[in-house]
């Protein structure tokens, strides 16, 4: 299934670059570049055409020159042949010269006069053409000027190789030009043979076919003072001379400018629509972010498509970190992933309660968040189901208030029970005081009577003394409870803390033995005098020792109970205090804190009332000290409390 597109969050407005703002000029620029490239290509093509044109002119002029030169070379060869055949010893040299077939052919062909000269350049004989050469009717070369002539000379030698004169053949240049085949040249050029003085000797010019190109002149190497001028009828034209080409390029420029204008118009419309869309997105995002409800959109596969700011704050992850995630999600508690995955599959299958459901998420910083989730179908513009839209309400505060109300109710109930217990304790202490006094009086009288009798077992006297001592201690405790329940001020006096600890250990000796525990003491050797309510401090130490004995009772291995005192503080004028530490090697606190352990009616024992540690903390704090609980080194628990020491200046 393709990823469903969901409206994105508002992006911060950024100033567009110059290139982006001038993007509408691109079609005109491209058209201009294309026209410039076409013009450059046309210029290059014209240059190539002109170059080929010049090369063709040069080649044709050289061809004409080569053709005329070849004709002259042929005539020279024929004159040499006539010279080699001329009878040097003829009696009638004139007749012999005139009757030679080669001479007749030469006169008919080109020569107009043939002269036989001796060694002294004296004329021996001569032969002349009787009639002029008739012009070919198809020859377009017209003679404009006559009189320019030239001649060939061939030496005469006898059989022994001696020079016997020379043979001279004279001809008109116009006859040579007219007898040369220049039809192929006349079709392409206007041909002019010009003399040194600029006079046209022969030409093919015609008013019916004027030349168009620029003429090309080349001096002929085989002629005296004669220049060949070729003017083409079809000269190459420049692209700038073609209106259609100019119209095409101009049309391209106009088309590019029109495209740029349309692009600019469309860009303005798009910018206006984009501004309106951004405004709507800003309004939507402002409303979504200001809501106290977290919003989450998912596709049919459970992939997150959108979250609002409230939901991001609720779980501690940013929008970029959440969008695109698939279950399991990072804010699910590790111990509830299976349950939340099952709930997610039921929701994707369409089984979601209309009243919503409660669950618990974990914030990025680790604290838990109680949420209420309401899911509804998410459809597109065509009504197709494409996912789910969820509204998430943080009910942690409501849960906290409910828990506080519950705890407040429990506290009120606890206070009521404590009040009842206080009344009961006050009444019991009043009722127990008389029996304890009677036991103490009778025990003292019995002790005095037994001492006067002979043969009394000493163990009986020890037992009676213990009864007297324990009855007195019980009376003191009862009186202490009565004082605590009354409004009288507590009775505090200076006492030795080590002595108190020794008395308590003596009283708890049997309890320690029943727990099969080893007692280890480390009492401070320095002064341990404190101003305290002796009975209250005894109750604190006794409760801590009893808890330690209960903790090690029944465990495998030998239990150890340690009690130690040490002096703290006193540096730089600070007040000294003494610390009492009671430790054991039992199961330890197991993550419990001192506040949890001192909660009223909270107990780790099946038969405990949950009052002991709370009372101990109250007694210690009333003496200006503090009670601490921590894990002991090597295992077990350790409880410590501090009391201010008596200074020498204390009253």
C-alpha positions as CSV (number, residue, x, y, z in Angstrom):
1,X,0.0,0.0,0.0
2,X,1.5,3.4,-0.9
3,X,2.3,5.8,1.8
4,X,-0.6,8.2,2.5
5,X,0.3,11.8,2.1
6,X,-0.7,14.0,5.0
7,X,-0.6,17.8,5.3
8,X,2.9,18.7,6.5
9,X,3.8,21.1,9.2
10,X,4.4,24.7,8.5
11,X,8.0,25.2,7.3
12,X,9.8,28.4,8.3
13,X,9.6,31.1,5.6
14,X,12.8,31.5,3.6
15,X,13.8,34.3,1.3
16,X,14.0,32.9,-2.2
17,X,17.3,33.2,-4.1
18,X,17.7,35.6,-7.0
19,X,18.0,32.6,-9.4
20,X,14.6,31.3,-8.2
21,X,12.9,34.6,-8.3
22,X,14.2,35.2,-11.9
23,X,13.3,31.6,-13.0
24,X,10.6,33.0,-15.3
25,X,13.3,34.5,-17.5
26,X,14.6,31.1,-18.3
27,X,12.5,30.5,-21.5
28,X,13.6,33.9,-22.9
29,X,17.2,33.3,-22.0
30,X,17.1,29.8,-23.6
31,X,15.5,31.2,-26.7
32,X,18.2,34.0,-26.9
33,X,20.9,31.4,-26.4
34,X,19.5,29.2,-29.1
35,X,19.1,32.1,-31.6
36,X,22.7,33.2,-30.8
37,X,23.9,29.6,-31.4
38,X,22.0,29.4,-34.6
39,X,23.5,32.8,-35.7
40,X,27.0,31.6,-34.8
41,X,26.4,28.4,-36.7
42,X,25.1,30.3,-39.7
43,X,28.1,32.7,-39.6
44,X,30.4,29.7,-39.5
45,X,28.6,28.1,-42.3
46,X,28.8,31.3,-44.4
47,X,32.5,31.5,-43.7
48,X,32.9,27.9,-44.8
49,X,30.9,28.6,-47.9
50,X,32.9,31.7,-48.7
51,X,36.1,29.7,-48.2
52,X,34.9,27.0,-50.5
53,X,33.8,29.6,-53.0
54,X,37.2,31.3,-53.0
55,X,38.9,27.9,-53.3
56,X,36.6,27.0,-56.2
57,X,37.4,30.3,-58.0
58,X,41.1,29.8,-57.5
59,X,40.9,26.2,-58.7
60,X,38.9,27.2,-61.8
61,X,41.3,30.0,-62.6
62,X,44.2,27.6,-62.2
63,X,42.4,25.2,-64.5
64,X,42.0,27.8,-67.2
65,X,45.6,28.8,-66.8
66,X,46.7,25.1,-67.0
67,X,44.6,24.6,-70.0
68,X,46.0,27.5,-71.9
69,X,49.6,26.6,-70.8
70,X,49.0,23.0,-72.1
71,X,47.8,24.4,-75.4
72,X,50.9,26.5,-75.7
73,X,53.1,23.6,-74.8
74,X,51.4,21.5,-77.5
75,X,51.9,24.2,-80.1
76,X,55.6,24.5,-79.2
77,X,56.0,20.7,-79.6
78,X,54.3,20.9,-83.0
79,X,56.5,23.8,-84.1
80,X,59.6,21.8,-83.0
81,X,58.2,18.8,-85.1
82,X,57.9,21.1,-88.1
83,X,61.4,22.4,-87.5
84,X,62.8,18.8,-87.4
85,X,61.0,18.0,-90.7
86,X,61.9,21.2,-92.6
87,X,64.2,20.5,-95.7
88,X,67.2,22.7,-95.0
89,X,68.8,22.3,-98.4
90,X,65.7,22.8,-100.6
91,X,66.0,24.8,-103.8
92,X,62.7,26.5,-103.2
93,X,62.4,27.0,-99.5
94,X,59.2,29.0,-99.8
95,X,57.4,26.3,-101.7
96,X,58.8,23.6,-99.4
97,X,57.6,25.5,-96.3
98,X,54.2,26.2,-97.7
99,X,53.6,22.7,-98.9
100,X,54.4,20.9,-95.7
101,X,51.2,19.4,-94.2
102,X,52.2,20.3,-90.7
103,X,52.6,23.9,-91.7
104,X,49.2,23.9,-93.4
105,X,47.6,22.4,-90.3
106,X,49.3,24.8,-88.0
107,X,48.1,27.8,-90.0
108,X,44.6,26.4,-90.0
109,X,44.8,25.7,-86.4
110,X,46.4,28.7,-84.7
111,X,49.4,30.2,-86.5
112,X,48.8,33.2,-88.7
113,X,52.4,33.4,-89.9
114,X,55.4,31.1,-90.1
115,X,58.9,32.6,-90.8
116,X,62.2,30.7,-91.7
117,X,65.3,32.6,-90.5
118,X,68.9,31.7,-91.2
119,X,71.8,32.1,-88.8
120,X,71.9,35.8,-89.5
121,X,68.2,36.2,-88.8
122,X,67.6,36.8,-92.5
123,X,64.2,35.6,-93.8
124,X,64.6,32.5,-96.0
125,X,60.9,31.8,-96.5
126,X,57.6,32.5,-95.0
127,X,54.0,31.2,-95.0
128,X,50.9,33.1,-94.0
129,X,47.3,32.2,-93.4
130,X,45.1,33.2,-96.3
131,X,41.8,33.5,-94.5
132,X,40.9,34.2,-90.9
133,X,39.8,31.5,-88.6
134,X,36.1,31.2,-88.4
135,X,34.5,31.6,-85.0
136,X,32.4,28.8,-83.6
137,X,28.8,29.8,-83.4
138,X,28.4,28.2,-80.0
139,X,31.4,30.0,-78.6
140,X,30.2,32.7,-76.2
141,X,33.6,34.4,-76.0
142,X,33.5,37.6,-77.9
143,X,36.7,39.4,-79.0
144,X,36.7,43.0,-77.9
145,X,40.3,44.0,-78.9
146,X,42.8,42.6,-81.4
147,X,46.4,43.2,-82.1
148,X,48.0,41.4,-79.2
149,X,50.2,38.7,-80.6
150,X,52.8,36.3,-79.5
151,X,55.2,33.8,-81.1
152,X,57.0,30.5,-80.7
153,X,60.6,29.9,-81.7
154,X,62.1,26.5,-82.7
155,X,65.8,26.2,-83.5
156,X,66.9,24.5,-86.8
157,X,69.8,22.1,-86.7
158,X,71.4,19.9,-89.4
159,X,72.1,16.3,-89.1
160,X,75.5,17.0,-87.6
161,X,73.9,19.2,-84.9
162,X,75.0,22.5,-86.1
163,X,72.6,25.5,-85.8
164,X,71.2,26.4,-89.2
165,X,68.8,29.1,-88.2
166,X,65.3,29.0,-86.5
167,X,61.7,28.7,-87.3
168,X,59.3,31.4,-85.8
169,X,55.5,30.9,-85.5
170,X,53.4,34.0,-84.8
171,X,49.8,33.8,-83.5
172,X,47.2,36.2,-82.1
173,X,46.3,35.8,-78.4
174,X,42.6,36.1,-79.3
175,X,42.8,33.1,-81.7
176,X,44.4,31.1,-78.8
177,X,41.6,32.1,-76.4
178,X,38.8,31.5,-78.9
179,X,40.2,28.1,-79.9
180,X,40.3,26.9,-76.3
181,X,37.3,25.0,-74.9
182,X,36.0,27.3,-72.2
183,X,32.3,26.3,-72.4
184,X,32.4,24.7,-68.9
185,X,33.8,27.9,-67.5
186,X,31.3,30.2,-69.4
187,X,28.3,28.4,-67.7
188,X,29.5,29.4,-64.2
189,X,31.3,32.6,-64.7
190,X,31.4,35.8,-66.7
191,X,34.9,35.4,-68.2
192,X,37.1,38.4,-69.1
193,X,40.6,38.5,-70.4
194,X,42.1,42.0,-69.6
195,X,45.2,43.5,-70.9
196,X,47.8,45.4,-68.8
197,X,46.1,48.7,-69.6
198,X,42.8,47.4,-68.4
199,X,41.4,46.9,-71.9
200,X,39.1,43.9,-72.2
201,X,40.5,41.5,-74.8
202,X,37.8,39.0,-74.8
203,X,34.6,38.5,-72.7
204,X,31.5,36.5,-72.3
205,X,29.5,39.3,-70.7
206,X,25.8,39.5,-71.5
207,X,23.2,41.9,-70.4
208,X,20.7,39.0,-70.2
209,X,22.7,37.3,-67.4
210,X,24.5,39.7,-65.1
211,X,27.0,38.3,-62.6
212,X,26.2,38.4,-58.9
213,X,29.4,37.6,-57.1
214,X,32.7,39.4,-56.6
215,X,35.2,39.0,-59.4
216,X,38.5,37.2,-59.1
217,X,41.5,38.2,-61.1
218,X,44.6,36.1,-61.8
219,X,47.6,37.0,-64.0
220,X,48.2,34.3,-66.7
221,X,51.7,33.1,-66.5
222,X,51.9,32.0,-70.2
223,X,50.9,35.3,-71.6
224,X,52.3,38.8,-71.6
225,X,50.4,41.3,-69.6
226,X,47.1,39.4,-69.7
227,X,44.9,38.8,-66.6
228,X,42.0,36.4,-66.3
229,X,38.9,37.8,-64.5
230,X,36.2,35.4,-63.3
231,X,32.9,36.8,-62.0
232,X,30.4,34.1,-60.8
233,X,26.8,34.1,-61.7
234,X,25.7,32.3,-58.5
235,X,27.6,33.7,-55.5
236,X,26.9,32.3,-52.0
237,X,24.5,34.4,-50.0
238,X,24.8,35.3,-46.3
239,X,22.1,34.1,-43.9
240,X,21.4,37.7,-43.0
241,X,20.2,38.1,-46.6
242,X,17.4,35.6,-46.2
243,X,14.2,37.1,-44.7
244,X,12.8,33.7,-43.9
245,X,15.8,32.9,-41.7
246,X,15.6,36.2,-39.9
247,X,11.9,35.8,-39.5
248,X,12.4,32.3,-38.0
249,X,15.0,33.5,-35.5
250,X,12.9,36.5,-34.6
251,X,9.9,34.2,-34.1
252,X,11.9,32.1,-31.7
253,X,12.9,35.1,-29.7
254,X,9.3,36.2,-29.5
255,X,8.2,32.7,-28.5
256,X,10.8,32.6,-25.7
257,X,9.7,36.0,-24.5
258,X,6.0,35.0,-24.6
259,X,6.9,31.8,-22.7
260,X,8.8,33.9,-20.1
261,X,5.8,36.2,-19.7
262,X,3.4,33.2,-19.2
263,X,5.9,31.6,-16.8
264,X,6.0,34.8,-14.8
265,X,2.3,35.0,-14.7
266,X,2.0,31.3,-13.6
267,X,4.7,31.9,-10.9
268,X,2.8,34.8,-9.5
269,X,-0.4,32.7,-9.4
270,X,1.6,29.8,-7.7
271,X,3.2,32.2,-5.2
272,X,-0.2,33.7,-4.4
273,X,-1.7,30.2,-3.9
274,X,1.4,29.1,-1.9
275,X,1.0,32.1,0.4
276,X,-2.6,31.3,0.9
277,X,-1.8,27.7,1.6
278,X,1.0,28.7,4.0
279,X,-1.5,30.9,5.8
280,X,-4.0,28.1,6.1
281,X,-1.3,25.7,7.3
282,X,-0.1,28.3,9.9
283,X,-3.7,28.7,11.1
284,X,-4.2,24.9,11.3
285,X,-0.8,24.3,13.0
286,X,-1.5,27.1,15.5
287,X,-4.8,25.6,16.4
288,X,-3.3,22.1,16.6
289,X,-0.3,23.2,18.7
290,X,-2.5,25.2,21.0
291,X,-4.7,22.2,21.7
292,X,-4.3,20.3,25.0
293,X,-5.0,17.1,23.1
294,X,-2.3,15.2,21.3
295,X,-3.1,14.4,17.7
296,X,-1.7,11.5,15.7
297,X,-2.5,10.3,12.2
298,X,-1.5,6.8,11.0
299,X,-1.9,4.9,7.8
300,X,-3.6,1.5,7.5
301,X,-0.4,-0.2,8.4
302,X,0.1,1.8,11.6
303,X,2.9,4.0,10.2
304,X,2.8,7.5,11.9
305,X,2.0,10.2,9.3
306,X,1.5,13.2,11.5
307,X,1.8,14.4,15.1
308,X,1.2,17.7,16.7
309,X,3.4,19.6,19.2
310,X,1.3,18.5,22.2
311,X,1.9,14.9,21.4
312,X,5.6,15.6,20.9
313,X,5.8,17.3,24.3
314,X,3.9,14.4,25.8
315,X,6.4,11.7,24.8
316,X,9.6,13.9,24.6
317,X,10.3,13.1,20.9
318,X,10.4,15.6,18.0
319,X,8.1,15.5,15.0
320,X,10.9,14.4,12.7
321,X,11.7,11.5,15.0
322,X,8.2,10.2,15.1
323,X,6.8,10.6,11.6
324,X,7.4,7.5,9.6
325,X,7.8,5.1,12.5
326,X,6.1,1.7,12.7
327,X,5.1,-0.2,15.9
328,X,6.6,-0.9,18.3
329,X,7.1,2.7,19.1
330,X,10.0,4.1,21.2
331,X,7.7,5.6,23.9
332,X,6.1,2.2,24.7
333,X,7.3,0.9,28.1
334,X,9.5,-2.2,27.5
335,X,7.3,-4.3,29.9
336,X,4.1,-3.5,28.0
337,X,5.2,-3.9,24.4
338,X,3.3,-7.1,23.9
339,X,0.1,-5.7,25.3
340,X,0.4,-2.5,23.3
341,X,1.2,-4.4,20.1
342,X,-1.9,-6.5,20.6
343,X,-4.0,-3.4,21.2
344,X,-2.5,-1.8,18.1
345,X,-3.4,-4.8,15.9
346,X,-7.0,-4.7,17.2
347,X,-7.2,-1.0,16.4
348,X,-5.9,-1.5,12.9
349,X,-8.4,-4.3,12.4
350,X,-11.2,-1.9,13.3
351,X,-11.9,-3.2,16.8
352,X,-11.6,0.1,18.7
353,X,-13.9,1.2,21.5
354,X,-15.8,4.4,20.9
355,X,-15.2,5.4,24.6
356,X,-11.4,5.1,24.1
357,X,-9.0,3.2,26.2
358,X,-6.4,3.9,28.9
359,X,-2.8,3.0,28.5
360,X,0.6,4.0,29.8
361,X,3.5,5.5,27.8
362,X,7.0,6.3,28.8
363,X,8.5,9.8,28.3
364,X,11.9,10.1,26.8
365,X,13.4,11.0,30.1
366,X,12.0,7.8,31.7
367,X,8.9,8.9,33.6
368,X,5.6,7.3,32.8
369,X,2.7,9.1,31.3
370,X,-0.9,7.9,31.7
371,X,-2.9,8.6,28.5
372,X,-6.5,8.2,27.2
373,X,-6.6,7.3,23.5
374,X,-9.6,7.8,21.2
375,X,-9.2,6.4,17.6
376,X,-11.4,7.2,14.6
377,X,-11.2,6.3,10.9
378,X,-9.2,8.5,8.6
379,X,-10.7,8.9,5.1
380,X,-9.4,10.8,2.0
381,X,-11.4,13.1,-0.3
382,X,-12.9,10.2,-2.1
383,X,-14.2,8.6,1.1
384,X,-11.6,5.8,1.1
385,X,-10.4,4.5,4.4
386,X,-6.6,5.3,4.5
387,X,-5.8,5.1,8.2
388,X,-6.6,6.2,11.7
389,X,-6.8,9.5,13.5
390,X,-6.0,9.4,17.2
391,X,-6.7,11.9,20.0
392,X,-4.5,11.4,23.0
393,X,-5.3,13.0,26.4
394,X,-2.7,13.1,29.1
395,X,-4.5,11.9,32.2
396,X,-1.4,11.7,34.4
397,X,-2.5,14.7,36.4
398,X,-6.0,13.3,36.9
399,X,-4.5,10.0,37.9
400,X,-2.2,11.8,40.3
401,X,-5.1,13.7,41.8
402,X,-7.1,10.5,42.2
403,X,-4.2,8.8,43.8
404,X,-3.7,11.8,46.1
405,X,-7.3,11.8,47.1
406,X,-7.1,8.0,47.7
407,X,-4.0,8.5,49.8
408,X,-5.6,11.4,51.6
409,X,-8.5,9.3,52.5
410,X,-6.2,6.5,53.7
411,X,-4.2,9.1,55.7
412,X,-7.4,10.3,57.3
413,X,-8.3,6.7,58.1
414,X,-4.8,6.2,59.5
415,X,-5.0,9.3,61.6
416,X,-8.3,8.1,62.9
417,X,-6.9,4.7,63.8
418,X,-3.8,6.4,65.3
419,X,-6.0,8.6,67.4
420,X,-8.0,5.6,68.5
421,X,-4.7,3.7,69.2
422,X,-3.4,6.8,71.1
423,X,-6.5,6.9,73.3
424,X,-6.3,3.1,73.8
425,X,-2.6,3.3,74.6
426,X,-3.2,6.1,77.1
427,X,-6.0,4.1,78.7
428,X,-3.9,0.9,78.8
429,X,-0.9,2.7,80.2
430,X,-3.2,4.1,83.0
431,X,-4.6,0.7,83.7
432,X,-1.2,-1.1,83.5
433,X,0.5,1.3,85.8
434,X,-1.2,0.0,88.9
435,X,-0.5,-3.7,88.3
436,X,3.2,-3.0,87.4
437,X,3.5,-1.0,90.6
438,X,2.1,-3.9,92.6
439,X,4.4,-6.4,90.9
440,X,7.4,-4.2,91.6
441,X,6.4,-3.7,95.3
442,X,5.7,-7.4,95.9
443,X,8.9,-8.4,94.1
444,X,11.0,-6.0,96.2
445,X,9.4,-7.3,99.5
446,X,9.9,-10.9,98.4
447,X,13.6,-10.1,97.6
448,X,14.1,-8.6,101.1
449,X,12.4,-11.6,102.8
450,X,14.4,-14.2,100.9
451,X,17.7,-12.5,101.7
452,X,16.8,-12.9,105.5
453,X,16.2,-16.6,105.1
454,X,19.1,-19.1,105.4
455,X,19.8,-21.5,102.6
456,X,18.1,-19.6,99.8
457,X,19.2,-20.5,96.3
458,X,21.2,-17.6,94.7
459,X,19.5,-18.2,91.4
460,X,16.1,-17.4,93.0
461,X,17.5,-14.1,94.1
462,X,18.8,-13.4,90.6
463,X,15.4,-14.2,89.1
464,X,13.6,-12.0,91.6
465,X,16.1,-9.2,90.8
466,X,15.4,-9.6,87.1
467,X,11.6,-9.4,87.8
468,X,12.2,-6.2,89.7
469,X,14.3,-4.7,87.0
470,X,12.0,-5.7,84.1
471,X,8.9,-4.5,86.0
472,X,10.7,-1.2,86.6
473,X,11.5,-0.9,82.9
474,X,8.0,-1.8,82.0
475,X,6.8,0.9,84.3
476,X,9.1,3.5,82.8
477,X,7.8,2.6,79.3
478,X,4.2,2.9,80.4
479,X,4.9,6.2,82.0
480,X,6.8,7.3,78.8
481,X,3.7,6.4,76.7
482,X,1.5,8.4,79.1
483,X,3.8,11.4,78.7
484,X,3.7,11.1,74.9
485,X,-0.1,10.9,74.9
486,X,-0.3,13.9,77.3
487,X,0.6,17.5,76.6
488,X,3.5,17.6,79.1
489,X,7.0,18.5,77.9
490,X,9.4,15.6,77.2
491,X,11.9,14.8,80.0
492,X,15.4,14.9,78.6
493,X,18.7,14.6,80.5
494,X,22.3,13.9,79.8
495,X,23.0,10.2,79.4
496,X,25.7,7.9,77.9
497,X,24.6,6.5,74.5
498,X,27.0,3.6,74.8
499,X,25.4,2.6,78.1
500,X,21.9,2.8,76.5
501,X,23.1,0.5,73.7
502,X,24.5,-2.0,76.2
503,X,21.2,-2.1,78.1
504,X,19.2,-2.5,74.9
505,X,21.4,-5.4,73.8
506,X,21.0,-7.0,77.1
507,X,17.2,-6.8,76.8
508,X,17.3,-8.1,73.2
509,X,19.9,-10.8,74.0
510,X,17.2,-13.6,73.9
511,X,15.7,-12.3,70.6
512,X,19.2,-12.3,69.0
513,X,19.9,-15.8,70.2
514,X,16.6,-17.1,68.8
515,X,17.6,-15.6,65.4
516,X,20.9,-17.6,65.6
517,X,22.7,-14.4,64.8
518,X,26.2,-13.2,65.7
519,X,26.4,-9.8,67.4
520,X,29.3,-7.5,66.4
521,X,29.7,-4.2,68.3
522,X,32.1,-1.3,67.6
523,X,31.3,1.4,70.1
524,X,33.1,4.7,70.1
525,X,35.8,5.1,72.8
526,X,35.3,8.9,72.9
527,X,32.6,10.5,75.0
528,X,29.1,9.6,73.8
529,X,27.1,11.8,76.1
530,X,23.8,13.1,74.6
531,X,20.9,15.1,75.9
532,X,18.0,12.7,75.2
533,X,14.9,11.1,76.3
534,X,16.5,7.8,77.4
535,X,13.3,5.7,77.1
536,X,12.7,7.1,73.6
537,X,16.3,6.4,72.4
538,X,16.1,2.9,73.9
539,X,12.9,2.3,71.9
540,X,14.7,3.4,68.7
541,X,17.7,1.2,69.2
542,X,15.6,-1.7,70.4
543,X,13.3,-1.5,67.3
544,X,16.3,-1.4,64.9
545,X,18.0,-4.4,66.6
546,X,14.8,-6.3,66.6
547,X,14.2,-5.6,62.8
548,X,17.8,-6.7,62.1
549,X,17.2,-10.0,64.0
550,X,14.0,-10.6,62.1
551,X,15.8,-9.9,58.8
552,X,18.5,-12.6,59.4
553,X,16.2,-15.1,61.1
554,X,15.5,-18.2,59.0
555,X,18.0,-17.5,56.2
556,X,20.7,-19.9,55.1
557,X,24.1,-19.2,56.7
558,X,25.1,-17.5,59.8
559,X,23.3,-14.2,60.4
560,X,25.3,-11.2,61.5
561,X,24.0,-8.1,63.4
562,X,26.4,-5.2,63.8
563,X,26.0,-2.1,65.9
564,X,28.5,0.7,65.9
565,X,28.9,4.3,67.0
566,X,31.2,7.0,65.9
567,X,31.7,10.8,66.3
568,X,31.0,13.0,63.3
569,X,31.8,16.7,62.6
570,X,33.5,19.1,64.9
571,X,35.9,20.6,62.2
572,X,36.2,24.3,61.8
573,X,33.9,25.1,64.7
574,X,31.1,22.8,63.6
575,X,28.9,21.0,66.1
576,X,29.7,17.4,66.8
577,X,27.3,14.6,66.6
578,X,27.3,10.8,67.2
579,X,26.1,8.3,64.7
580,X,24.6,4.9,65.6
581,X,24.6,2.3,62.8
582,X,22.7,-1.0,62.9
583,X,23.4,-3.4,60.0
584,X,22.6,-6.9,59.1
585,X,23.3,-9.4,56.2
586,X,19.7,-10.1,55.4
587,X,17.9,-9.6,52.1
588,X,18.4,-5.8,52.1
589,X,16.1,-3.0,51.3
590,X,15.2,-4.3,47.8
591,X,14.8,-0.8,46.4
592,X,12.8,0.6,49.3
593,X,13.6,4.1,50.5
594,X,13.4,5.4,54.1
595,X,10.3,7.4,53.2
596,X,8.5,4.3,52.1
597,X,9.6,2.3,55.1
598,X,8.5,5.0,57.5
599,X,5.0,5.3,55.9
600,X,2.3,4.6,58.5
601,X,1.0,1.0,58.5
602,X,3.6,0.0,55.9
603,X,5.4,-3.2,56.9
604,X,7.4,-5.9,55.3
605,X,6.4,-8.4,58.0
606,X,3.3,-10.5,57.9
607,X,2.5,-9.7,61.5
608,X,3.9,-6.2,61.5
609,X,1.8,-3.1,62.3
610,X,3.9,-0.6,60.2
611,X,4.4,1.8,63.0
612,X,7.8,1.1,64.4
613,X,10.1,2.9,61.9
614,X,7.8,5.8,61.7
615,X,7.9,6.3,65.5
616,X,11.7,5.8,65.5
617,X,12.0,8.6,62.8
618,X,9.8,10.9,64.8
619,X,11.8,10.3,68.0
620,X,15.2,10.9,66.3
621,X,14.1,14.0,64.5
622,X,12.6,15.4,67.7
623,X,16.1,15.1,69.2
624,X,17.6,17.1,66.2
625,X,18.9,14.1,64.4
626,X,18.2,12.2,61.2
627,X,17.3,8.6,60.3
628,X,18.8,7.0,57.2
629,X,18.4,3.6,55.4
630,X,20.8,2.1,52.8
631,X,22.2,-1.1,51.4
632,X,25.0,-2.5,53.6
633,X,28.4,-3.3,52.1
634,X,28.5,-7.0,51.3
635,X,24.7,-7.3,51.3
636,X,21.9,-6.6,53.8
637,X,20.5,-3.4,55.2
638,X,22.0,-0.7,57.3
639,X,20.0,1.9,59.4
640,X,21.8,5.0,60.8
641,X,20.7,7.8,63.0
642,X,22.5,10.8,64.4
643,X,22.2,12.7,67.7
644,X,23.9,15.9,68.8
645,X,26.8,15.4,71.3
646,X,27.0,17.3,74.6
647,X,29.7,19.9,74.4
648,X,31.8,21.0,77.5
649,X,29.9,24.3,77.6
650,X,26.5,22.7,77.5
651,X,24.4,23.2,80.7
